[in-house]
Structures are given as C-alpha cells and as structure tokens.
Amino acid sequence: MTNPTVELTLPVMQDMELAATKTAEVIAKRMDLDEEKTNEISMALIEACINAFEHSKSKDNIFIQYIIDPDKLIVKVGDKGIGFDEEIVAIPKIEEKLNSDHKRGWGLQLMKELMDTVEFQSSEDGTTVTMTKNR
C-alpha cells in the first residue's frame, strides 16, 4: 500500500505559510507526534515557505506535499523559481547578526536544526526542499 499523501498548492500571498503549518499540525496529530516535534515541523515549514515566496522570484504557486510514512513524516516544498546553489548560501556569523538590524538569513540552517533530514534539489526550473521528521 502506498503512503497517504496530502498536497497543498499555495499562492504567493502574505501569511499563506500558516495554511501549510495548520495542515502539518493536523497530520502530526494523526501520527501521534508530540508537541515538540510538531512545533519543529511547523517552524521548518514556515522557513521553507518563506524562502520559496521571497527568494524563488516565482510568480507561480508553491507546492507542498506531506507524505505520511509509518516511521516518519516527509514534507516537500517546491517552487518554479530561479533555483539556488546551497553551497553559495552563507551561514550567517552570529556575532555579526547580533549587532545588525538585518536578523534574517538563518532559514536553511534553522531547517537543518529542526528536522532530521533536509535535502535541496534546485535548478533554473525551481527548487524542492525535502524535509523529514522521524517518529
């Protein structure tokens, strides 16, 4: 039997990442994930959605797929944007950020800290971030 899958298509509009997190919360509850894991999934998902909205330069929708596996939740966030090279995206130096008015730039690092695995597939046709959270 195939794993149950939930799919969302979100327009690039303010606060639409909240629809993604609400869906993740419902799925996490159904999977009996604890509150800490559920919150970590939500925070990582917000970062992935905001990155897709802000950095992809895509005017199209973003796509989110939740794959419910017996051992883990797999979340894929995709866009049809310009793509990026993960090797070029610098991890900010905390000392510089603390004294800066620009506190942003932590998204990729935060996703990696919050989830069990994070993988990026990116080309000039778009980016897909695949994140997993183990039971």
N, C-alpha and C positions, 0 to 999 in steps of 0.2 A: 504494500500500500504506500502511496506517496504521502509525503508530509503535508499537513494542512498549510495553506499559504493564504495570506491576506495581502492585498495590493491596494495602494493608495496612489492617486495622482493629484498633486498639489500645484495650484497656480503660484507664480512668484508674487505673493502678496504678503503684507505685513502680518505677523503672528500665525501664519499657516503652519509653522513648525509645531504649534500647540495641538493641532489635529493629529499630527504624527505621534506626539508623545501620549495623547489620550488613547490612541489605538494601541500603542505599545503597553500602556498600563493595563488595558483590558486583557491583552494576550498574556502578559506576565502573571496576572492574577489567575487566569485559567490554567497556566502552567505551574501554579503554586510557588512562584518565585517570591523570595522575601522582599520586604520593603527596600532594603539597601540595594539589592540587585536591580529592582525595578527603577529606583531613582538613578542609578548609574546608567542604565539603558536610556532613560529619558534625557539625561544630561548629554550623553554622547550623541543621541539622535538630534537634539537641538543644535549642537555644534555642526553636525554633518549637513543638516538642512540649511542653516545659515550660510555655511560655506558654499553650498550649491546655489543659494539665492544670490549671494553677494559676489562671489568670485568667478562663477562659471560664465558670466556675461550672456547667459542664455535668456531668451525671452519666452522660451517654452516652459512647460510644466516640469516639475521634478517628479520622479517616480520612487516609491518606497515599497519594498517587498519584505514581508515578515514571514520567515519560514520556520514553522514550529516542528522542531526535531525532538525526539524523545529525550535527548541528552542536553540540548541547548536551543537557544533562540538565535536565528540568523537574521540580521537586518541588513538589507541592501538599499542604499540611497543612490539614485542615479540622476544625471542631468545630461542634456545635449549641448553642453557648453564648450568652451575652448580647451579644456583639459589643463593639466599642470604636471610638473615634474616634482615628485615628492622629495627628491634629493636636493632640489634648489630651495625648497621652503625652509627657511632658517628657524630653528627653535630659539625663541627669544631668550636673552640673558635676563634673569630675574632682577639683578641689580639695576639694570638699565630701565626695566619696566616700572619698578617701584617709584622711580623719580620722574616718570614720564606721564604726560596727560593721555597718552595713547596706550591703554592697557590691553588692547586686543592682540591677536596673533598666537593664541595658545590652543586653538581648536584641534589641530592634528595631535598634538601632544596630549591634550586632555582626553580625546577619544581613546588613544592608546592606553592611558592610565585607567580609564573607566571600564573598558571592555577586555575580554580575554584574548581576542584576536581582532586586528584591524588590517585590512588589505585594501590597497588602492589600485584600480585599473583605470588608466587615463590615456586619452589620445585627443587629437584635434576634433574628434566627434563627440567627446563627452567624457564624463568621469563616473565611475561606480565605486562607492565605498562599501565594502562588505565587513560587517562587524558581528562578532559572535559573543554571546554571554552563556557560559556553561551553567547547567543546573547546579 
